[in-house]
Amino acid sequence: MSPPEMAMTNGEAKETDEFQKGVRHLLENGVRKLPSKYVLPLSDRPIVDKEQLTVAKSSLKLPIIDFAELQGPNRSQILNSLSSACEEYGFFQVVNHGIPIEVIRNMIDVSARFFNLPYEERSKYMSSDMAAPVRYGTSLNQNKDAVFCWRDFLKLVCHPLSDVVSHWPSSPVDFRESVATYAKETKYLFLRIMEAILESLGLWGATKDDRTPENDEILKQLDGGSQLMVVNCFPPCPEPDLTLGMPPHSDYGFLTLLLQDDVEGLQIQYKREWITVEPMQNSFVVNIGDHLEIFSNGRYKSVLHRVIVNPAKLRLSVALLHSLPFDYMVRPSPKLIDDANPRRYKDTDFATFLHYISTCEPKKKNFLESRKFT
């Protein structure tokens, strides 16, 4: 190999190494033009409003579920709304959820301060181990992605808390306490929403007389199940029309509870169009995951969503993915299978999912498609 070729190869290797350090690192080192590593093929780019040079978007107000009303005399009416939201959108917003506003504010605030730490401090938590209790990284799967996403993230295993908190970042000093409090509060909310979803499927009753041991068991499994927090940072992007913060995908668990700041970015695919979800203060966006689609035998479906990025504003979001314990099998509920609704999905577990994403570039709902009976 000639010296110029050697130099180019070394230069490319150095550039690739810089991308592995994340978007925040690139911006901190003066990058002002979108590197080619982040430029999507034309067919995958968001549509641009040429007059305003911003990503063109239609806005959508998701169905709103008033959590306080779920606990009152209007429960049956709210359950009908919940069932419709799960069937039509796969997404809904929860208000009056009972989580103190200071717990939510602390979560957003401490997340922002973590991403503002020097790279040397953030990078302590970089790992290629997909099962690590804490993992700082970039893009979607930085070991596999051909084109990178304009996103840095911190992933935290949140259950059991007593086993994992000591692995979490110790800086900022209030990080562990703020995140642990938030994880406990949202776990309780998740379980109450799951009770309502099971009831809307005809699998659980609000009174003890209406419950079966089988369906009490699924709630016990979810209570002791996996809780994975993904704190996302989408920095301002010099050319947002060429890239995405996250590509179209569905989530693997039962439910994801998403906390957003006030910057738009989340889009869902609704009637084949990409629609921007308007942020609503002090609410949670909740979406159906692949595991709930399997468990409901396809009655409630996970929905493709993606993230667009902003030319001027940084966006933060905190996603909590909840499911059964990592070693449990997810399968359709026997009560939702009959002659008119034959079983549509194979058994699956988290190990199967990890193996899939370690061998393939995860795209759209490909993993879930691989679990369907043809």
N, C-alpha and C positions, 0 to 999 in steps of 0.2 A: 504494500500500500504506500502511495506517495505521501510526502509530508503534508501537502494541502488537504488530501483526503482524510488523513489522520486528524488534522486540526479541526476539520468540519465535524467529524464524528465526535470528537471530544466536546466541541461546542454544542452539538445537538444533545449529548448526554447531560451537559451542564444545564441546558435549557429545560430538559425534561425534569431534572432534579428540582429546578426552581418551581415548576408547576406542581410537583408533589408536595411542596410546602404550603400551598394554598393561595387563595385569592387575596386575602388580607396581606400576605407576605409580598405578593406581586405589587400591590398598590403602595405598600410601605416602601418599596424599592423603586418607585417612580414610574411604573408602567402606566401609560396614558392612552394606549391603543390596544384594542382587543387582540391578544396573541392568536395565531392561527389554530392553536390547540383547542380553542374554545369556539371556533366558527363552525356552526352547524351546516349541513347540506341545505340547499334552498328549500327543499320540501319539508324540512323539520323546523324551519325558522318561524317565529311568531309573525303575524301579519302587521305591517307597519302603516301608520297614518302618515302619508308623505308630507302633508301640509304642516303637521306639528312635529314630525320626526320622533314620534313616540309610538309605542306598541298600541295598535288599535284594539279596543276592547268593548264588548257589551257587558253591562253589569247585571248582576242577579242578586236579589235578596232571597236567601234560602228560607225554607219553611222554618218557623220559629216554634220551638218547644219550650213552654214555660214550666220549668222543673217544679216550682212551687205548686202549680196547678195539678201536677201529677200526683202530689201527695194529698190532694183535697177531693171534694165531692165531684169534680169534673173529670176525674181520672179516665173514665171510659171514653169521653169525647177527645181528650188529649191522646189517648192510645190510638184512636182512629187516625188522628193527624200524624202521629208518629209512624204508623204503618204505611200511610200514604207517602210520607217523606222518604221512608226506606225503599219503597217500591219504585217511586218515580225518579227520585234524585240520587239516592244512596248517600245523601248528605243532609244535615240539618244544623240549626244553631240552637244552643241551649242558653236560656236566660234565667235569671232568678235562681241560680244554681246553689246559692248558699255559701260559696267559697269566699272568704273575706277579701275585699278589694286590696288590702295591703299585702296579702299572700301572693296575689297575682302581680301587683306592681313590683314586689321584691324579686319575683322570678324573672321578669323582663329586665329589671335593673341589674341584677347580678349576672345575667347572661351577657348583657352589653359590656359590663366591666371585665368579664372573662375574655371576650374577644378583643378587648382593648389592651390586654396584657402584652408584653413584649413576646415576639415569636419564640424566643428561647424558653419562656415559661409555658406557652401553649404547646410547644412541640414535645414536651416531656410526656405527653399523653398520646403521641402518635403510635399506632400499632397496626400491623397487618392481620392480627388475630381477630377474626370476625366475632368471636365469642368473649373477647376481653370485657371486663366489667366497666372500663372506661376507654373511649377511643376518640381521639381527635383526628380529623381528616378533611378531605376536600372532594368535590365532585360527587358522584353517586357511588361508584366502585372504582377508586383510582388505580387499582391494579388491573382493571379490565377495560375501562372506558376508552374507546377510540377517540372520541371528542369529549372534552371535559365540560362539566357544568360550572356555572359561576356561583359557587356555593362552598362555604366551609361549614363544618359541623362538629358537634361534640355529642357523642352517644354515651349514655349512662344506663347500665342495668340498675333497676330500682327495687328489685325484689329478690331475696329478702333484704330489707334495708340494713339490718344489723350486720349482714355479711359484706355489704358492698360499699357503704359510706366511707370507710377508711381508705378505699382505693380512689375515691373521687378527688378532683383538684382541691388543694388546701388553700389556694389563692383564687379569687379574693377571700379574705378571712371569713366572711359570712356565707360563702358559697354552699358549703355542705348543709348548714342549718336551713337556709332558705329553700334549697332544692328538696331536701328531705320533707320539709313541711308541705311544700307544694305537691310532692309525690303522694303523700298520705291523703291529702284533701281530694286530689283527683281520683285516687283509687276508690274512695268511698262513692264519689259521684259516678264513676264508671259502673260500679256494681248496681247502683240504683237504676241507672239507665238500662243496664242489661236485664234487670228484673222486668222493666216495662217492655223491652223488646221481646223477651220470652213470652210475656203475657199477650202481646200483640200477635204472636205466632200461635197462640193457643196452647202454650207449653208450660205455663206457670200461672198461679193465681195470687191475687193480692191478699187473700186470707189463707190460713193454714189448711182449711178444709179443701181448698182448690189445688193443693200442691201434691205432687207425687215424689217419692224418694229419688227417682231418676233425675227429676228436674231440680230438686234441692241439691243433688250431687253436682250438677254442672255449675251451679253458682258457687259451691264450695271449691270446685276445681279452679274457677276463674278468680276467686278470692286468693287462692294460693298460687295463682298463675303468673305468667311472665308480664313484666311491666318495663318497657324499654322507652327511655326518654331520648329524643333527638332534638338538640338545640341547634337551630339553623341560623346561619348568618349569610345574608345576601348583600354584599357591599355594592355601592354605586358602580354601575357598569358603563364604560365609555361608549360602547356600541350595543345597546340592549336589543336591537333588532336582529342581531346576528347569532344570539345565543339564548340559553334558558338557565334559570336557577336550578330547576329540576326538570327532567324530561317527563313525558307522559308515563304514569305508572299507577298501580294500585297498591294498597298497603296489605301486608300479609296477615295481620291479626284479626281479632273479632271486631274491635272498635278502636279508632284513633280519636283522641281528644286533642284538638289543636288550639293553642293560644297564639293570637297574632298581635303585633303592634298595630299602629294606625296606618301603615303603608300598604297599599294594595299590592298583590302579587299572585295570590292563589287563584288558579283557574280550574274549573271542572268542565268535563265534556258532557254537554247536555243537548240532546237531539242533534248530535254530530257537530255542534258548534262549541268553540272554546269561550266560556263565559267567566268573567272575573267576579269573584265573591267579594262583596263590599265588607270591609272590616266593621265590626260592631263592638263598641266599647263594652268591656266587662261581660263578654259572652265567650262561649266555646263553639268552634266548628267541630262537629262530630261526623265521622264518615265510616261507612261499612267497610270492613276488611275482608280479604279473601277467605279467612277462616269462617266468618259468619255466613258468607255466601255458601260455603260448603255445608255448614251446620244446618242452614235453612233449606238445603237442597235446591238452591237457586231462586227461592222466593225473594230474598233480599240480595241485591247484587252490589259488589264493590264497583266503584266507578273510577275511570281514568281521571287523573288530575295532574297538573303541572304547575310550575312557578315561573312567571316572567320577572325580569329584573328592571330596575329603575335607573335612569341616567344620573339622578341627583341625590337620591336618598338611600341610606342603608335600611334594610328590612330584617327584622328578627322574628322568628317564630319558634314555638316549643311544641313538639308533637309527642304525645304519649301513646304508644302502641300497646294494647292489652290483649292477652290471649291466655290459653291454657298453659300449664307448665311446659317448658321446652321439650321434655321427653314424652309428652302425652300425644296420643293420636287424635286428630280431628276428623270426624266423620259426620255424614248427614244424620239428623235426629230420626230414629225409627218412626216416630209419630208423624213425620212429614213425608213418609214414603208410602205410596199405595199404588194400585193399578193405574190410576189416572196420572200419578206423579212418581214414575219409577226413579230409582236411585241414579243420580247424575254424576256423582263425584267419587273418586277413590279416597281411601284413608290417606292422611298425610300428617307429617309432624315437622317440627322446626329443623331437624337434621336434614330432612329431604329438601327443604327450602334452602338451607345453607349450601348443600351440595350443588343444587341447581345454580345459584348465583355465583358460586366459585368456579363453575365450569362454563357458564354462558354469560353474555352481556345481558342483564335483565332489561327487558323491553316491554312496555305496555302491560298486558295481563298474560304474558306468555307462560309464567309459572302456573297460574291457575288453569289456563287452557290445557297444560300438560297433565293436570289432575282430573280432567273430565273423562268420563266414559264416552267413547265415540259410537 
